[in-house]
Amino acid sequence: MKLGPLTRVLRPSPTLAVTMRAKALQKEGRDIIGFGAGEPDFDTPDNIKAAAIRAIREGFTKYTPVGGIDELKDAVIEKLKRDNGLAYKRSEIIVSTGAKHTLFNMAQVLFGPGDEVIIPAPYWVSYPDIVQLADATPVIVDTTEEEGFKLTPATLGKALTARTRALILNSPSNPTGAAYTRKELTALAETLRGTEIIVISDDIYEKVVYDGFVFANMATVSEEMKDKTILVNGLSKSHAMTGWRMGYAAGPENVIAAMTEIQSQSTSNPASIVQKAAIEALLGDQAFIPMMVTEFKRRRDTIVAELNAIPGITCSTPQGAFYVFPRVSALYGRTFRGKPITNSSEFAEFLLEEANVAVIAGGAFGNDGHIRLSYATSMELIVEGMKRIARAVAALG
């Protein structure tokens, strides 16, 4: 059967593909340690689960307004005021089935042929594909480890053209854990001052920051930037709700209205019971978050130290999220059983086949000199996984 033209753009998510492959090998009896999935290993807090159960028992199981119930929009508004000092109206809020769905809807209503969207690399694997599925062109702008894997005003300025439609900023970042300070965001905003360029601020890891880092986003820099910024967030990472699929956006009323229209022709409303659970997540007890972040920091410190102790691997310390992005390119050219390793994909394959450790190749994120590991897993598995990697690397010729 003939497929449509969009299938020429589509690629499977490499992070999900590695995770599924690791699980398949585990079912076959292989003792695989997976560092692939960007998914907290904590359970969703009981108060959130109880809110969903209560919604079911009360019969809240029907269609809702496409962009979410008013009570949930109000909860998002309260969260943005409480945590970010930002004021929005209901008409400036939409809730969707996950932050990825939010980003997809946004791209469909904002971008088209001839538009360019700046994406700093390393980047989350889905950004370029989401842009291409809107018939726009992703413009990949490399950042350096020396500059903290962060976009600078100089590199941003060089990337701007008459066709630039938007900039996507993910802070803290997947895959590097890099996070922009308010001062750094202000400098980037100055480069964009006087333009009509939209900033898409992916804040999904907002709550997962370390060492006293103070989160900020582009909308907090100035009223001018708030008017040109669309915030994207969700509950998957902050409240261990990956499978619940709940994301939201805040931005200009006309953009939110258009996103709501396109959502009405795709998924319609997010699941009704999940919306009730999301209200509890946003407004209920938040003690779960610092507990989770404290444990993530303990794991971060361990995995960074262990990776840096392996000859040929260097790893910077992330400011947020729950990933490390170590450089492994110094090991390229080495061999195992006569087979040379020349790139991140081959290195990741080597670790899977010879060390029973699943990682993601850095090439999937736009930087082939690195690999990504998620430390959203137990300390026991982190320690064992690092031992396996160290033994495998030591065996390279």
N, C-alpha and C positions, 0 to 999 in steps of 0.2 A: 504494500500500500504506500502511495506517495505521501511524503511528509511535507509540512509547510516550511516556508523559508526561515522561520525563527529557530528551527531545530539546528540550523547551521551555526547559530550563535551559542546555543546551550552547551554547557559542560556540567557534568556532575560535580557536586561539592566535594573537593578533595578531602576535607576534614571528615565529612560524613562517610566517605568511601573508605578511608583508613580505619575509622572506628568500626564500621560494619565488617571489614575484612578481619580485624582483630577478633571480633566476637565470633565470626565464623570459624576461625582457627581454634579458638577456645572450645567451641562445640566439638571440634574434631579431636580434642584432647591435648592440644598444644598449650603449654603454660605461658601465655602471653601476658605481658604487663603493658597496658595501654596508656600512653601519654597523649592520645589524640584528641579526645572529646573535650570541648569547651563547656563542660557541664559540672556544676557543683555536685560533689558526692554527698552533700547533706540532704536530708529529707525536708520537704516543705513543712514549715512550722504548723503545729497542730491548730492554732487559732484560725489559720487560713483554710485548712482542710475542713474545719468545723463550719466555717461560713458557707462553703460549697455544699456540704451535707445539709445544712439548714435550708439552703435555697432549694434543693431537690425536694426535701420534705414539705416545704411550703408551696410546692408546685410552680416555682419560678423556672419553667422549662420551655417557654414559648419564644417566639420571635421577639426581638427588641428593636428599638431604632437602630438603623444601620451603623451609625457612628458611635454607638454606645449609649447606655442609659444616663440620664442626667446626674444621678447620684455618683456614678463612676467618674463622669467628667468633672464634677465638683471635687471629688477626691484627688484627681490629677491636678486640678487648679490649686487645691490646698497644699499638695506636695511641692509644687513649683514655687509657691509663695514661701512656704516654710523652709525649704532646703536651698532654694536658689534666689530668693528675693525678687521673683518675677511675677507679674500680674497678667492673667489671661482671662478671657471670657469663654463660656461654653462653646460659642460658635468658632472658637480658635483651637478647639480640641477634637481629636478623633482617636478612638481606640480600635485596634485591629487584632488579627490573630497572630501576634508576635511582632517584634521589631523588624524582622526581615520582610514581613508582609507590608508593614508601614513604609519601609524604604521602597519596596516595589511599587506600591500605589503612588508614592511621591514622584518617582522617576517617570511613571506613565503620564502624569498630569503636567510635569514641568519641562520634560526634555523632548526633543525631536531631531529630525535630520539636520545636520549642520552644527548642532550644539556640541560644545566641548565641556567636559566635567573633569576638573582636576582632582586626582586621587594620589595623595602621598604614599610612597612605597617605603617599607613594607605595608601592605594593606590587607584588610579582611577579604577573604577569597571571593565573596559574592559581589563586591562593589562593581568591578568592571563588567560583569555579566548583567547585573541589573541595569547599568547604564546602556549597554549594547542592546538589551531587550526593548529599550525605549527608542531605538534607532539613533542614539547619540554616540559620541566618541569619547571613551575614557582617555584622559591624558595623564599618564603615569609620571610622577615627579619623584625621583629618587631622593631619599634622605640618607644621612650617614650615621654610623654608630658613634662617631666622634662628636656629632651634634645631638646625640641622644635620640636618634631616629625621629627627629621632629623637623617639620617644615619651617624654614626661615623666611623672613620677608624678602631676602634676595632671591632665593630659589622660587618663591611664589611669584615674584614680579617677573622673572624670566619666562614663566609658564603662561602668563596671561596673554590672551589674544582678543581680537574683536569678536571671536566666537565663544569665548568663555562664558558659560551659563551658570556654573556652580562650582563650589569647592566642598569636598566631603572631608570632615575632620572627625576622627574617632579618638577620643581621649577619656580615660586611659585606652590604650590601643591594643587591639588584637592584630598582630601577634606579639608585639614587643613589650607591652606594658608601659610604654612611654606615655607621659601625661603632660599637658601644656599648663603652665602657670598663667595666672591672670596677666602678668607682664608680657609674656610671650604672645598671648592672644591679642593683647592691645596692639602690639607691634604688627601682627598680621592684619588686624583691622585697619590700621593706618594705610597699609598697602592697598586695601580694598576701598578705602574711603572715596566717595564720589562716584563709585561704579554701581551698576545694578546687579552685580554678581551675588547669587544666593549662597549662603553657607548652610550646609546640612550638617548638623552637630549630632553625631551618634554618641549618646551618653550612657550606653547600656552598662558600662562598668563604673559608673559614677561612684557607687558606694564602696567599691573595692579598691581602696587606696591605702598607702602605707607611710610610716615614718612621719606622720604629721602633715602630709601633703594636703593642701586645701584645694578642693575641686572648683573649677570655674568652667564656663562655656562661653561661646562667642556672644550669646544673647545678653550675658551679664556685663559685657564690656561697655556698652553705650546703648542709648535708645535707638540710634541709627542702625546699629548692628542687630538689635532685637527685631527691628522691622524687616530685616533682610535674612534672618536666621530661622530655620525650622529645626526644632528640637525633636529628636527621636529617642525614645527610652522604652523600658519594659521591665518585667519582673523576673525574667528567667535567671539572671545572674545574681541580683540583689536578694531575692527571696527563694532561691532554689526552686523555681517554677518553670523549668525548661519545657516540660511536656504540657503545661497548661495553655501555652500559646497566648500570651497577652502582651501587646505592645501598644504604644500610643505616640502621638505627635502633637506638638503645639506650634502654631505659626499663624501667618496671615490668614484672615477669614476666607478670602477667595480661594486660596490653595487648599485649605481644609475642606471647604465645600466641594471642590472638584475631586478631592480624594474620596470624600464620602460618596459622591456619585459613582465613581469607578468601582468602589467597594460594593455598592449596591448591585452591580452587575457581575460580581465575582463570588465573594464569600457571603455577602450580606453581613449581618451582625456577628461579632465574636460570640462564642458560646455564652448563653445567659448565666449559667451557674458560675462560670469562670469570672464573669463581670462582678458578681457578688463577692467572690473570693478576693478579687483584686481590690475592692473597696477596703476590705479588712487588711490586706497587705499594705496598702498605702496609708491608712489611718490608724491601724491597730498598733499593738506593741511592736516596737522596732528592735528589741533587745537581741534578737537573733542575728542581726547584721554585724554588730561589733564582735560578737562571739565567733562568727564565721570568719571574719576578716583577720582576727587575731590568729586563728589556726592557719589561714592561708599564709600569713606572714611567716609563721614558724616553718612552714613547708618551703616557702620561697627562699628563706635564708639557707635552708639545708640543701636544696637542689642547686642553687647558685654556687655554693661552696664546693659541692661534690663535682659539679661540671668543671669548674675552674681547676680542680685538682687532677683532671685527666689531661695528659700531655697532648697537645694539638687542638684542644678545645678551649675557647674563652667565652665567658658569659657575663654580660653586664647585668646590673641589678634593676629589675623593673620597679616603677613607681606605683603601678596599679595593675588591675586585672589578675589573672592567675595563669600566666604563661611566661616561659622564658624562651629566648630566641638566641641560642648560642651559635657562635661562629665555628664552623667545622671545616672551612675551606682549606685550612693548613693540612688536612688529612687527604685532600684530593691528590690523586697520583699514586697513593699507596694501593697495595693489592691484597686480596684475600683469596687463597687457593688459585693464584694466578690471574685472577680477574681484577682489573683496575677499577677504582672508584673515581669518577670524574665530575660528579655533580651531586646536588642534594637529594635528588630522587634515588640515585644509586646508593648513596650513603644510608638513606632511610630504609631501602630494601635490604641492604646488608644487615642493619640492626634487627630488622624483623626476622630475617631468615637465620641469622647466626647467633643473635642474642635474645631472641624472643621478646623484643621490645618494639612497640609500635610508636612512631613519631611521625610528624608531618614534614615533608620536604619544604624548605624555605622558598623554592621556586614557585610554589603555589601562592605565595604571598608577595611575589615580586622581588625576592632577594635569594639568589641561588647559593650564596655562601653560607647560609644558615639552615638550621632546622628549628621547628617549634615543638615544645613540650608543654603540655598542660599539667600543672601540679594540683589540679582539682581531684586528687586521689589521696589515698591514705599515706601517712608517713612511712609505714612499713613497706608499701609498694615502691615509694620513691627511693628509699635506701637500697632495696634490692635491685630496682631498675638501674640505679647508678652503678652498682657493682657489676651488673651484666654489661653495661656500656663500656665501663673501664676495661673489663676483661676482653671484650671484642676488639676494642681499639688497640690494646696491647698486642693482639694477635695479627694485626695488619703488617704486611710486608713492606 
